[in-house]
Amino acid sequence: LAQDLLLKQSFVPTLFRQFFRLFVALVSRAMAPLPVTLATTRPRAALQQESINENSDLLPAADVEIHKSAFALPGASLTFRDLGFSVTLPSGQKKTILEPCSGHLESGQLVALMGPSGCGKSTLLDMLAMKKTATYSGEVFVNGHPRDPRLFRRIAAYVPQEDVMPAHWRVREAIAFNAALKKQPGRDCPGMVDLLVEAFGLGAVAQTYIGGAKVRGISGGQRRRVTLARGVANQASLLFCDEPTSGLSATDAELCIKALRLIAKKLNVLVLVVIHQPRVEVASLFDKLVLLTSNPGRMTYFGSFDQAVHYLKVCGLNVPRHVNPTDFFLDHLTPGTPADASRALVDAFYRRQRPAIVQEVEQACREPGEKIEEMLRSGHANALRAQMSLHPLHQVISENPKPAPSGVTAVSARRYSVSFAAQCAALLRRKVTITLRNPMAVALPLGLPAIQGLVVGSMFQGIGQDPLLLSQFGFVFILLTLLALAGLQVVPILIEERIVMKYETSEALYSEGAAALASFCVDVPLAILGSMTQILLMFTFSGLSWSFFPTLFSWALLLFFVFDSLFAFIAALAGTTQEAQAYSVPFVSIFMLFNGFVISRVTAPWFLRWIFWVSPNFYAFQAIIVKMAPSFLDGQVQVQEYGFSGDENVVGIAFMVGFGFVLRCGQLVALKLCHNIQK
């Protein structure tokens, strides 16, 4: 209560509010009982039933009017004209998936897109949500203005059919992550996450892992609701949901649609939902209905959900009593069924509805509203006014208004809602949390190198006491090879994280650079710590003079940096782990062979000697051997015989640092351009 009262005071500095919130969170966590105690004192089924009962009171029914909140978002109407999609088959024949269609949708509406399989309803949703990567025809307008590709993601959110989230993430953390990265200026709502958790029936599993194939977590239906809650947490004026009720029970589906209706009415959000044959209680929640038929996809009805039954009656199709209207709709819209009336309904649509729809579309384009940038500014101003109304001195402040903040325009013009630093902070927090919860993520980079150091070190125990330099070649070669291969173990983790990243960056939650930096700040230090342990153990077992350790240690870590950058680039470029391994083998094998020991400059064919200039293994091996040579009987002889030189250290350092930097830049480019979600 103290936190809520304090955070509502607009005169409290932002920095102090952040500090106070952090302090309250830490104290609350310290005073809270253990989750195990909670789980043992109350059965999980009882908690779920209590959550459903609370949600039933929280979410109003279809006949209950919902008033707009003071924190409502700026309204965004959506207009589309002649939107169609077709594909070219391998035979060269052109197949139409969705014939050109038009329509106009106002803010604050809950819209259902329905039709049989293959009618193009998901295609239409993807085109409206700017998710369709293939070429399509037609135009989309927001408030009568052409859709701005750069800023559209600031006011739009998309809930896909796939539930792609890290397995060791908790439910509440997943929702809070989206809320933090999509926070609009002036809209700091600490209780919104808790409200969404309860609204979607996730209160009983708020602290449970999302789970996956190898991690036990929440059920598939609950995971679907988490994905839907994350989309709502984006605080967008446009919300697109592709089959959000798939895999849910009838009760849970009604719960989700009720929550979406509440969001649409309270926050003035236009919500478009692709849905299959909902039951009567769910269907009555929708404001508008878009009916499509298939082979090819064509529009058959566009209007109020309440008037759909009457419209079909006018078209000669009477919906029987005690029959779900949505079942009746699809029975008559599916081509090839006994009740197929799709052709007649398409003809009726073109005669009865299409002329009025075309006129409405033209009028919406002639009378444009706010542009997206203006919506962001007005949303910020509305949020400030709403927060000001909660101030105890509201009357005094309203009589002495202050001008709006000057930084709103610059903030509104960005593609992302929060700064790059805020993106990195949120991603780094998630990365550290998930890594610490996953035992294998810590054991592999730290435990495996230590075991290798003990085993390999014992194999070369006392090798440093041998007076011949040639005897040290094998030890140095194995040490550098193990370090070069150390970064290969994080490739599967990088590919798994990249899949999650692609879904989240497509929603403009954060940039690819922030994701790469957060991963680098966690994975690389862990790998370096493991490599340092391995080097120290192997060097201790070898019995070499500690005067060689600084040179060996520095060149070994530099070599690790190069190969870690190489594997990160390959992980961003390859489609699967098997592909990454196939791409890595040629580079690793060539660099290992042309390291100056297996193949030396003297014995290499003249047309392949250029490889030594681009082999990081050669530079590291050469620098270490040249440093050790004066302390052994045959040192100078071996240096001359293998063609080593001590004058190439600067060149080697410059090349390895530059090569690693180029690979990291290539990683960023590959993350941005490769393996994007195709629709």
C-alpha positions as CSV (number, residue, x, y, z in Angstrom):
1,L,0.0,0.0,0.0
2,A,2.8,2.4,0.8
3,Q,4.4,1.6,-2.5
4,D,1.2,2.4,-4.4
5,L,0.6,5.6,-2.5
6,L,4.1,6.8,-3.1
7,L,4.3,5.9,-6.7
8,K,1.1,7.9,-7.5
9,Q,2.8,11.1,-6.4
10,S,4.0,12.7,-9.7
11,F,6.4,15.1,-7.8
12,V,8.5,12.2,-6.6
13,P,11.7,12.1,-8.7
14,T,12.0,9.1,-11.1
15,L,15.3,7.9,-9.7
16,F,13.9,7.9,-6.1
17,R,10.8,6.0,-7.3
18,Q,13.0,3.4,-9.0
19,F,15.1,3.0,-5.8
20,F,12.0,2.8,-3.6
21,R,10.5,0.2,-5.8
22,L,13.7,-1.9,-5.7
23,F,13.8,-1.6,-2.0
24,V,10.2,-2.7,-1.5
25,A,10.8,-5.6,-3.9
26,L,13.8,-6.8,-2.0
27,V,12.1,-6.4,1.4
28,S,9.0,-8.2,0.1
29,R,11.1,-11.1,-1.2
30,A,13.1,-11.4,2.0
31,M,9.9,-11.4,4.1
32,A,7.9,-13.7,1.8
33,P,7.7,-17.4,2.8
34,L,9.3,-20.1,0.6
35,P,7.3,-21.3,-2.4
36,V,7.6,-24.8,-1.2
37,T,5.7,-23.9,2.0
38,L,2.9,-22.3,0.0
39,A,2.7,-25.3,-2.3
40,T,2.4,-27.7,0.7
41,T,-0.1,-25.7,2.7
42,R,-2.7,-25.4,-0.1
43,P,-3.3,-27.8,-3.0
44,R,-2.6,-26.6,-6.5
45,A,-6.1,-27.5,-7.7
46,A,-7.6,-25.3,-4.9
47,L,-5.5,-22.4,-6.0
48,Q,-6.5,-22.8,-9.6
49,Q,-10.2,-23.0,-8.7
50,E,-9.8,-19.9,-6.5
51,S,-8.1,-18.1,-9.4
52,I,-11.0,-19.0,-11.8
53,N,-13.6,-17.8,-9.3
54,E,-11.8,-14.5,-8.9
55,N,-11.5,-14.1,-12.6
56,S,-15.2,-14.7,-13.0
57,D,-15.9,-11.7,-10.9
58,L,-13.1,-9.6,-12.4
59,L,-14.1,-10.2,-16.1
60,P,-17.6,-8.9,-17.0
61,A,-20.0,-10.8,-19.2
62,A,-21.1,-9.8,-22.7
63,D,-24.2,-7.9,-21.5
64,V,-22.2,-5.8,-19.0
65,E,-21.1,-2.4,-20.3
66,I,-17.4,-1.6,-19.8
67,H,-16.4,2.0,-19.5
68,K,-13.2,3.4,-20.9
69,S,-10.4,3.9,-18.4
70,A,-8.6,7.2,-17.7
71,F,-5.4,5.4,-18.8
72,A,-6.9,4.4,-22.2
73,L,-4.5,4.4,-25.1
74,P,-4.9,6.7,-28.1
75,G,-7.5,5.2,-30.5
76,A,-6.2,3.5,-33.7
77,S,-8.6,2.6,-36.5
78,L,-7.5,0.1,-39.1
79,T,-8.5,0.4,-42.8
80,F,-7.5,-2.0,-45.5
81,R,-8.2,-1.7,-49.3
82,D,-8.0,-4.5,-51.9
83,L,-5.8,-6.6,-49.6
84,G,-5.0,-9.9,-51.4
85,F,-2.4,-12.7,-51.5
86,S,-1.4,-15.3,-54.1
87,V,1.5,-17.7,-54.5
88,T,3.3,-19.2,-57.5
89,L,3.4,-23.0,-57.5
90,P,6.5,-25.0,-58.6
91,S,4.7,-25.7,-61.8
92,G,4.5,-22.0,-62.5
93,Q,0.8,-21.8,-62.0
94,K,-0.5,-19.0,-59.8
95,K,-2.8,-19.9,-56.9
96,T,-4.9,-17.3,-55.1
97,I,-5.0,-17.7,-51.4
98,L,-7.1,-14.6,-50.6
99,E,-8.9,-12.5,-53.1
100,P,-8.7,-8.7,-52.7
101,C,-10.9,-7.5,-49.8
102,S,-11.5,-4.2,-48.0
103,G,-12.8,-3.1,-44.6
104,H,-12.6,-0.5,-41.9
105,L,-12.4,-1.2,-38.1
106,E,-12.6,1.3,-35.3
107,S,-10.7,1.4,-32.0
108,G,-12.1,-0.3,-28.9
109,Q,-13.6,-3.2,-30.9
110,L,-13.2,-7.0,-30.4
111,V,-13.2,-8.4,-33.9
112,A,-13.4,-12.1,-34.9
113,L,-11.9,-13.5,-38.1
114,M,-13.7,-16.8,-38.8
115,G,-13.8,-19.3,-41.7
116,P,-12.9,-22.8,-42.7
117,S,-9.4,-24.1,-43.0
118,G,-7.5,-22.5,-46.0
119,C,-9.8,-19.5,-46.2
120,G,-6.9,-17.0,-45.6
121,K,-8.0,-15.7,-42.2
122,S,-4.4,-16.0,-40.7
123,T,-3.1,-14.6,-44.0
124,L,-5.3,-11.6,-43.6
125,L,-4.3,-11.1,-40.0
126,D,-0.6,-11.3,-40.9
127,M,-1.0,-8.7,-43.6
128,L,-2.8,-6.4,-41.3
129,A,-0.2,-6.9,-38.6
130,M,2.7,-6.3,-41.0
131,K,3.9,-9.8,-40.4
132,K,3.6,-11.1,-44.0
133,T,7.1,-11.4,-45.4
134,A,5.9,-12.6,-48.9
135,T,4.7,-10.0,-51.4
136,Y,1.0,-9.2,-51.3
137,S,-1.3,-6.6,-52.9
138,G,-3.3,-3.9,-51.3
139,E,-2.9,-1.1,-48.8
140,V,-3.3,-0.8,-45.0
141,F,-4.0,2.5,-43.3
142,V,-3.8,3.5,-39.6
143,N,-6.2,6.3,-38.7
144,G,-6.5,7.0,-42.5
145,H,-2.7,7.4,-42.9
146,P,-0.6,4.9,-44.8
147,R,1.0,2.4,-42.3
148,D,4.4,3.5,-41.2
149,P,6.7,0.5,-41.2
150,R,9.2,2.1,-38.8
151,L,6.8,3.0,-36.1
152,F,4.0,0.5,-36.6
153,R,5.4,-1.9,-34.0
154,R,5.3,0.8,-31.4
155,I,1.4,0.7,-31.4
156,A,0.8,-2.9,-32.5
157,A,1.3,-6.2,-30.8
158,Y,1.1,-9.7,-32.4
159,V,0.3,-13.0,-30.6
160,P,1.5,-15.9,-32.8
161,Q,0.3,-19.5,-32.8
162,E,3.6,-20.7,-31.4
163,D,4.5,-20.4,-27.7
164,V,8.3,-19.8,-27.9
165,M,9.8,-18.9,-24.5
166,P,12.8,-20.0,-22.4
167,A,12.1,-23.1,-20.4
168,H,13.6,-21.8,-17.2
169,W,11.6,-18.6,-17.2
170,R,8.8,-18.1,-14.7
171,V,5.3,-17.1,-15.7
172,R,5.2,-13.7,-14.1
173,E,8.7,-12.9,-15.3
174,A,7.7,-13.5,-18.9
175,I,4.8,-11.0,-18.7
176,A,6.8,-8.4,-16.8
177,F,9.5,-8.7,-19.4
178,N,7.2,-7.5,-22.2
179,A,5.7,-4.9,-20.0
180,A,9.1,-3.4,-19.2
181,L,10.3,-3.3,-22.8
182,K,7.1,-2.0,-24.2
183,K,6.5,0.6,-21.5
184,Q,5.2,3.8,-23.0
185,P,6.6,7.2,-21.7
186,G,4.5,8.3,-18.7
187,R,2.9,4.9,-18.3
188,D,4.4,3.3,-15.2
189,C,1.9,0.8,-14.0
190,P,3.4,-1.5,-11.4
191,G,0.2,-3.4,-10.8
192,M,-0.5,-4.1,-14.5
193,V,1.5,-7.4,-14.5
194,D,-0.3,-8.7,-11.5
195,L,-3.6,-7.7,-13.1
196,L,-2.8,-9.7,-16.3
197,V,-1.6,-12.7,-14.3
198,E,-5.0,-12.9,-12.5
199,A,-7.0,-11.9,-15.6
200,F,-5.7,-14.8,-17.6
201,G,-6.0,-17.3,-14.8
202,L,-2.3,-17.7,-14.1
203,G,-2.2,-16.7,-10.4
204,A,-1.7,-20.3,-9.2
205,V,1.3,-20.8,-11.5
206,A,2.8,-17.3,-11.5
207,Q,6.1,-18.5,-10.0
208,T,6.3,-21.8,-12.0
209,Y,8.7,-22.4,-14.9
210,I,7.4,-22.1,-18.4
211,G,8.9,-25.5,-19.1
212,G,9.7,-27.3,-22.3
213,A,10.8,-30.7,-23.7
214,K,13.4,-31.2,-21.0
215,V,12.1,-29.0,-18.2
216,R,8.9,-29.6,-16.3
217,G,6.7,-26.6,-16.3
218,I,3.1,-25.3,-16.9
219,S,0.6,-27.1,-19.1
220,G,0.2,-26.3,-22.8
221,G,-3.0,-24.4,-22.2
222,Q,-1.4,-22.3,-19.6
223,R,1.6,-21.6,-21.8
224,R,-0.8,-20.4,-24.5
225,R,-2.3,-18.0,-22.0
226,V,1.1,-16.7,-21.0
227,T,1.8,-15.9,-24.7
228,L,-1.5,-14.0,-24.9
229,A,-0.8,-12.1,-21.7
230,R,2.6,-11.1,-23.0
231,G,1.0,-9.7,-26.1
232,V,-1.5,-7.7,-24.0
233,A,1.4,-6.4,-21.8
234,N,2.8,-4.6,-24.8
235,Q,0.3,-1.8,-24.2
236,A,-0.4,-1.4,-27.9
237,S,-3.4,0.3,-29.5
238,L,-3.7,-2.6,-32.0
239,L,-3.6,-6.2,-30.9
240,F,-3.5,-9.1,-33.3
241,C,-4.1,-12.7,-32.0
242,D,-3.7,-15.7,-34.2
243,E,-5.8,-18.5,-32.7
244,P,-5.3,-17.6,-29.1
245,T,-7.8,-20.2,-27.8
246,S,-6.2,-23.2,-29.6
247,G,-5.5,-25.9,-27.2
248,L,-7.6,-24.4,-24.4
249,S,-10.6,-25.8,-22.7
250,A,-14.0,-24.1,-23.3
251,T,-13.8,-22.4,-19.9
252,D,-10.3,-21.2,-20.4
253,A,-11.1,-20.0,-23.9
254,E,-14.0,-17.9,-22.6
255,L,-11.7,-16.6,-19.9
256,C,-9.2,-15.4,-22.4
257,I,-11.8,-13.7,-24.7
258,K,-13.3,-12.0,-21.8
259,A,-9.9,-10.7,-20.8
260,L,-9.4,-9.4,-24.4
261,R,-12.8,-7.7,-24.4
262,L,-11.9,-6.0,-21.1
263,I,-8.6,-4.8,-22.6
264,A,-10.4,-3.6,-25.8
265,K,-13.0,-1.6,-23.9
266,K,-11.0,-0.3,-21.0
267,L,-7.9,0.7,-22.9
268,N,-9.6,1.6,-26.2
269,V,-7.6,-1.2,-28.1
270,L,-8.6,-2.7,-31.4
271,V,-8.3,-6.4,-31.0
272,L,-8.4,-8.8,-34.0
273,V,-8.7,-12.5,-33.2
274,V,-8.6,-15.5,-35.5
275,I,-10.8,-18.1,-33.9
276,H,-12.4,-21.5,-34.8
277,Q,-16.1,-22.1,-34.0
278,P,-16.4,-20.6,-30.5
279,R,-19.2,-21.6,-28.3
280,V,-22.2,-19.3,-27.9
281,E,-21.0,-17.6,-24.7
282,V,-17.6,-16.8,-26.4
283,A,-19.2,-15.7,-29.7
284,S,-21.4,-13.2,-27.9
285,L,-18.4,-11.3,-26.6
286,F,-17.3,-10.1,-30.1
287,D,-18.3,-6.8,-31.5
288,K,-17.6,-7.4,-35.1
289,L,-17.4,-10.5,-37.3
290,V,-15.4,-11.1,-40.5
291,L,-16.5,-14.3,-42.3
292,L,-14.4,-15.9,-45.1
293,T,-14.8,-18.9,-47.3
294,S,-12.1,-21.0,-49.0
295,N,-10.9,-22.1,-52.4
296,P,-10.0,-19.3,-52.8
297,G,-10.4,-17.1,-49.7
298,R,-13.2,-14.6,-50.2
299,M,-15.1,-12.4,-47.8
300,T,-18.8,-13.3,-47.2
301,Y,-19.7,-11.1,-44.2
302,F,-18.3,-8.0,-42.6
303,G,-20.3,-6.4,-39.9
304,S,-21.7,-6.6,-36.4
305,F,-21.7,-10.0,-34.7
306,D,-25.2,-9.4,-33.5
307,Q,-26.5,-8.8,-37.0
308,A,-24.9,-11.8,-38.6
309,V,-27.8,-14.1,-37.9
310,H,-30.3,-11.6,-39.4
311,Y,-28.0,-11.1,-42.4
312,L,-28.0,-14.8,-43.2
313,K,-31.8,-14.8,-42.8
314,V,-32.0,-12.1,-45.4
315,C,-29.8,-14.2,-47.6
316,G,-32.2,-17.1,-47.3
317,L,-30.4,-19.1,-44.6
318,N,-32.3,-19.4,-41.3
319,V,-30.3,-20.3,-38.2
320,P,-32.3,-23.0,-36.3
321,R,-33.1,-22.4,-32.6
322,H,-30.8,-24.0,-30.1
323,V,-28.0,-24.2,-32.7
324,N,-24.6,-22.4,-32.2
325,P,-24.6,-19.7,-34.9
326,T,-20.9,-20.1,-35.5
327,D,-21.4,-23.8,-36.3
328,F,-24.1,-22.9,-38.7
329,F,-21.9,-20.3,-40.4
330,L,-19.0,-22.6,-41.0
331,D,-21.3,-25.5,-42.1
332,H,-22.5,-23.2,-45.0
333,L,-19.1,-21.6,-45.7
334,T,-17.1,-24.8,-46.2
335,P,-16.9,-25.8,-49.9
336,G,-17.8,-29.4,-50.6
337,T,-20.0,-30.0,-47.6
338,P,-23.7,-31.0,-48.0
339,A,-24.8,-27.6,-46.6
340,D,-22.3,-25.6,-48.8
341,A,-23.7,-22.2,-49.6
342,S,-20.4,-20.3,-50.0
343,R,-20.9,-19.2,-53.6
344,A,-24.3,-17.8,-52.8
345,L,-23.0,-15.9,-49.8
346,V,-20.1,-14.5,-51.7
347,D,-22.5,-13.2,-54.4
348,A,-24.8,-11.7,-51.7
349,F,-21.8,-10.0,-50.0
350,Y,-20.8,-8.3,-53.3
351,R,-24.4,-7.1,-53.8
352,R,-25.4,-6.2,-50.3
353,Q,-22.3,-5.2,-48.3
354,R,-19.3,-4.5,-50.5
355,P,-20.5,-1.1,-51.9
356,A,-21.0,0.3,-48.4
357,I,-17.7,-1.1,-47.3
358,V,-15.8,0.6,-50.2
359,Q,-17.5,3.9,-49.4
360,E,-16.6,3.6,-45.7
361,V,-13.0,2.9,-46.6
362,E,-12.8,5.9,-48.9
363,Q,-14.3,8.1,-46.3
364,A,-11.8,6.9,-43.6
365,C,-8.9,7.8,-46.0
366,R,-10.4,11.2,-46.8
367,E,-10.8,12.1,-43.1
368,P,-7.5,11.0,-41.5
369,G,-6.9,11.1,-37.8
370,E,-3.7,11.1,-35.8
371,K,-0.4,9.8,-37.2
372,I,1.5,7.2,-35.2
373,E,4.0,9.7,-33.9
374,E,1.1,12.0,-32.9
375,M,-0.6,9.0,-31.1
376,L,2.6,8.4,-29.1
377,R,2.7,12.1,-28.1
378,S,-1.0,12.2,-27.1
379,G,-0.7,8.9,-25.3
380,H,2.1,10.4,-23.2
381,A,0.1,13.5,-22.5
382,N,-3.0,11.5,-21.5
383,A,-1.0,9.3,-19.2
384,L,0.4,12.4,-17.5
385,R,-3.1,13.9,-17.1
386,A,-4.4,10.6,-15.7
387,Q,-1.6,10.4,-13.2
388,M,-2.1,14.1,-12.3
389,S,-5.8,13.4,-11.5
390,L,-4.6,11.0,-8.7
391,H,-2.5,13.7,-7.1
392,P,-3.8,15.1,-3.8
393,L,-3.1,18.7,-5.0
394,H,-4.8,18.1,-8.4
395,Q,-7.0,21.2,-8.1
396,V,-4.1,23.5,-7.4
397,I,-1.9,22.0,-10.1
398,S,-4.7,22.2,-12.7
399,E,-5.0,25.9,-12.0
400,N,-1.2,26.4,-12.6
401,P,-0.4,24.0,-15.5
402,K,3.1,23.5,-16.7
403,P,4.2,23.0,-20.3
404,A,4.6,19.4,-21.6
405,P,8.1,17.9,-21.4
406,S,10.3,18.9,-24.3
407,G,11.7,15.4,-24.9
408,V,8.5,13.8,-26.0
409,T,9.1,14.2,-29.7
410,A,12.5,12.7,-29.7
411,V,11.3,9.7,-27.6
412,S,8.3,9.1,-29.8
413,A,10.3,8.9,-33.0
414,R,12.3,5.8,-32.0
415,R,11.5,2.4,-33.3
416,Y,11.8,0.8,-29.8
417,S,9.8,1.9,-26.8
418,V,12.8,1.9,-24.4
419,S,16.5,2.9,-24.8
420,F,19.3,0.5,-25.8
421,A,20.6,0.6,-22.2
422,A,17.2,-0.5,-20.9
423,Q,17.0,-3.3,-23.4
424,C,20.4,-4.6,-22.4
425,A,19.6,-4.4,-18.7
426,A,16.3,-6.4,-19.2
427,L,18.0,-9.0,-21.4
428,L,21.1,-9.3,-19.1
429,R,18.8,-9.7,-16.1
430,R,16.9,-12.5,-17.9
431,K,20.1,-14.2,-19.2
432,V,21.7,-14.3,-15.7
433,T,18.5,-15.6,-14.1
434,I,18.0,-18.3,-16.6
435,T,21.6,-19.4,-16.6
436,L,21.8,-19.7,-12.8
437,R,18.6,-21.8,-12.9
438,N,19.9,-24.2,-15.5
439,P,22.5,-26.5,-13.9
440,M,23.9,-27.6,-17.3
441,A,24.4,-24.0,-18.4
442,V,26.9,-23.6,-15.5
443,A,28.3,-27.1,-15.2
444,L,29.3,-27.3,-18.9
445,P,31.5,-24.1,-19.2
446,L,32.9,-24.5,-15.7
447,G,33.0,-28.1,-14.8
448,L,34.0,-29.7,-18.1
449,P,37.1,-27.6,-18.6
450,A,38.2,-28.4,-15.1
451,I,37.8,-32.1,-15.7
452,Q,39.7,-31.8,-19.0
453,G,42.5,-29.9,-17.2
454,L,42.9,-32.6,-14.6
455,V,42.9,-35.5,-17.1
456,V,45.1,-33.9,-19.8
457,G,47.3,-32.3,-17.2
458,S,48.0,-35.6,-15.6
459,M,48.9,-37.1,-19.0
460,F,51.6,-34.4,-19.4
461,Q,52.7,-34.4,-15.7
462,G,56.3,-33.3,-15.4
463,I,56.8,-32.6,-19.1
464,G,58.4,-29.3,-18.3
465,Q,61.3,-31.0,-16.7
466,D,62.4,-32.4,-20.0
467,P,65.4,-30.4,-21.3
468,L,64.3,-30.7,-25.0
469,L,61.9,-28.1,-26.4
470,L,60.6,-30.6,-28.9
471,S,59.0,-32.5,-26.0
472,Q,56.9,-29.4,-25.1
473,F,55.4,-29.1,-28.6
474,G,52.7,-31.7,-28.0
475,F,51.7,-30.1,-24.7
476,V,51.3,-26.6,-26.1
477,F,49.5,-28.0,-29.1
478,I,46.9,-29.9,-27.0
479,L,46.4,-27.0,-24.7
480,L,45.7,-24.6,-27.5
481,T,43.5,-27.1,-29.3
482,L,41.3,-27.7,-26.2
483,L,40.9,-23.9,-25.8
484,A,40.0,-23.4,-29.4
485,L,37.2,-26.1,-29.1
486,A,35.9,-24.7,-25.8
487,G,33.6,-22.3,-27.5
488,L,31.9,-25.0,-29.5
489,Q,29.8,-26.2,-26.5
490,V,27.8,-22.9,-26.4
491,V,26.7,-23.2,-30.0
492,P,23.5,-25.2,-29.2
493,I,22.6,-22.6,-26.5
494,L,23.1,-19.7,-28.9
495,I,20.9,-21.3,-31.6
496,E,18.2,-22.0,-29.1
497,E,18.3,-18.4,-27.8
498,R,18.3,-17.1,-31.4
499,I,14.9,-18.8,-32.0
500,V,13.4,-17.0,-29.0
501,M,15.2,-13.7,-30.1
502,K,13.6,-13.8,-33.6
503,Y,10.1,-13.9,-32.2
504,E,10.8,-11.1,-29.8
505,T,12.7,-8.8,-32.1
506,S,9.9,-9.2,-34.7
507,E,7.7,-7.4,-32.0
508,A,10.4,-4.7,-31.7
509,L,10.9,-5.5,-28.0
510,Y,14.7,-5.0,-28.4
511,S,17.4,-5.0,-31.0
512,E,19.6,-7.8,-32.2
513,G,22.6,-5.9,-30.9
514,A,21.2,-5.8,-27.4
515,A,20.6,-9.6,-27.5
516,A,24.1,-10.3,-28.7
517,L,25.6,-8.1,-26.0
518,A,23.6,-9.6,-23.2
519,S,24.6,-13.1,-24.4
520,F,28.2,-12.1,-24.7
521,C,28.3,-10.6,-21.2
522,V,27.2,-13.9,-19.6
523,D,28.4,-16.8,-21.8
524,V,31.9,-15.4,-22.5
525,P,32.9,-14.7,-18.9
526,L,31.7,-18.2,-17.9
527,A,33.7,-19.8,-20.8
528,I,36.8,-17.7,-20.0
529,L,36.6,-18.7,-16.3
530,G,36.4,-22.3,-17.3
531,S,39.3,-21.9,-19.7
532,M,41.4,-20.1,-17.1
533,T,40.8,-23.0,-14.7
534,Q,41.9,-25.5,-17.5
535,I,45.0,-23.6,-18.3
536,L,46.0,-23.3,-14.7
537,L,45.5,-26.9,-14.0
538,M,47.4,-28.1,-17.1
539,F,50.2,-25.7,-16.5
540,T,50.6,-26.8,-12.9
541,F,50.7,-30.5,-13.8
542,S,53.3,-29.8,-16.6
543,G,56.0,-28.5,-14.2
544,L,57.0,-25.7,-16.6
545,S,58.7,-22.6,-15.3
546,W,56.1,-20.0,-14.1
547,S,58.0,-17.4,-16.1
548,F,56.3,-18.8,-19.2
549,F,52.8,-18.6,-17.7
550,P,52.0,-14.9,-18.6
551,T,52.9,-15.5,-22.3
552,L,51.1,-18.8,-22.6
553,F,48.0,-17.5,-20.7
554,S,47.6,-14.3,-22.7
555,W,48.0,-16.0,-26.1
556,A,45.7,-18.8,-25.1
557,L,43.0,-16.4,-24.1
558,L,43.4,-14.4,-27.2
559,L,43.0,-17.6,-29.2
560,F,39.9,-18.5,-27.2
561,F,38.4,-15.0,-28.1
562,V,39.0,-15.6,-31.8
563,F,37.4,-19.1,-31.9
564,D,34.5,-18.0,-29.6
565,S,33.8,-15.2,-32.0
566,L,34.0,-17.7,-34.9
567,F,31.5,-20.1,-33.3
568,A,29.1,-17.2,-32.4
569,F,29.1,-16.1,-36.0
570,I,28.5,-19.7,-37.2
571,A,25.7,-20.1,-34.7
572,A,24.0,-16.9,-36.0
573,L,24.4,-18.1,-39.6
574,A,23.6,-21.8,-39.4
575,G,20.0,-23.0,-39.2
576,T,20.5,-26.0,-36.9
577,T,23.2,-27.4,-34.5
578,Q,24.1,-30.0,-37.2
579,E,24.7,-27.2,-39.7
580,A,26.8,-25.3,-37.3
581,Q,29.0,-28.3,-36.6
582,A,29.4,-28.9,-40.4
583,Y,30.4,-25.2,-40.9
584,S,32.9,-25.3,-38.0
585,V,34.8,-28.4,-39.0
586,P,36.7,-26.9,-42.0
587,F,37.8,-23.8,-40.1
588,V,38.9,-25.7,-37.0
589,S,40.7,-28.5,-38.9
590,I,42.6,-26.1,-41.2
591,F,43.7,-23.8,-38.4
592,M,44.7,-26.8,-36.3
593,L,46.8,-28.3,-39.1
594,F,48.4,-25.1,-40.1
595,N,49.6,-24.2,-36.6
596,G,53.4,-24.5,-37.3
597,F,53.7,-27.9,-35.6
598,V,51.6,-30.4,-37.5
599,I,52.4,-28.6,-40.7
600,S,55.2,-26.1,-40.6
601,R,56.2,-23.3,-42.9
602,V,59.1,-25.3,-44.1
603,T,57.2,-28.5,-45.0
604,A,54.0,-26.8,-46.3
605,P,53.5,-26.6,-50.1
606,W,54.4,-23.2,-51.4
607,F,50.9,-22.5,-52.7
608,L,49.4,-23.1,-49.2
609,R,51.8,-21.1,-47.1
610,W,49.5,-18.1,-47.2
611,I,47.2,-20.0,-44.7
612,F,49.8,-19.4,-41.9
613,W,49.1,-15.7,-42.2
614,V,45.4,-16.2,-41.4
615,S,45.8,-19.0,-38.9
616,P,45.3,-17.8,-35.3
617,N,46.6,-21.1,-34.0
618,F,50.0,-20.5,-35.8
619,Y,50.4,-17.0,-34.2
620,A,49.7,-18.3,-30.7
621,F,51.8,-21.5,-31.1
622,Q,54.7,-19.5,-32.6
623,A,54.8,-16.8,-29.9
624,I,54.7,-19.4,-27.0
625,I,57.5,-21.6,-28.5
626,V,59.7,-18.6,-29.3
627,K,59.4,-17.4,-25.7
628,M,60.2,-20.9,-24.3
629,A,63.1,-21.6,-26.7
630,P,66.1,-20.0,-24.8
631,S,65.4,-22.1,-21.7
632,F,65.9,-25.5,-23.5
633,L,68.9,-27.2,-25.1
634,D,67.5,-27.5,-28.6
635,G,65.5,-24.3,-28.5
636,Q,67.1,-22.3,-31.2
637,V,67.5,-25.4,-33.4
638,Q,63.8,-26.2,-33.3
639,V,62.8,-22.6,-33.9
640,Q,64.9,-22.5,-37.1
641,E,63.9,-25.9,-38.2
642,Y,60.2,-25.1,-37.9
643,G,60.5,-21.6,-39.4
644,F,59.3,-19.7,-36.3
645,S,60.1,-16.0,-35.8
646,G,59.8,-13.7,-32.9
647,D,59.1,-10.6,-35.1
648,E,55.5,-11.4,-35.9
649,N,53.9,-11.0,-32.5
650,V,52.5,-7.6,-33.2
651,V,51.1,-8.7,-36.5
652,G,49.6,-11.8,-34.8
653,I,47.9,-9.7,-32.1
654,A,46.6,-7.2,-34.6
655,F,45.2,-9.9,-36.9
656,M,43.6,-11.9,-34.1
657,V,41.9,-8.9,-32.6
658,G,40.8,-7.6,-36.0
659,F,39.6,-11.1,-37.0
660,G,37.6,-11.5,-33.8
661,F,36.0,-8.0,-34.3
662,V,35.0,-8.8,-37.9
663,L,33.4,-12.1,-36.8
664,R,31.4,-10.3,-34.1
665,C,30.2,-7.7,-36.6
666,G,29.3,-10.7,-38.9
667,Q,27.4,-12.2,-36.0
668,L,25.3,-9.0,-35.7
669,V,24.6,-8.9,-39.4
670,A,23.6,-12.6,-39.5
671,L,21.3,-12.2,-36.5
672,K,19.5,-9.4,-38.2
673,L,19.3,-10.7,-41.8
674,C,19.2,-14.5,-41.5
675,H,16.5,-16.9,-40.3
676,N,13.8,-14.3,-39.9
677,I,10.3,-15.6,-39.4
678,Q,8.7,-16.2,-42.8
679,K,5.0,-15.8,-43.3
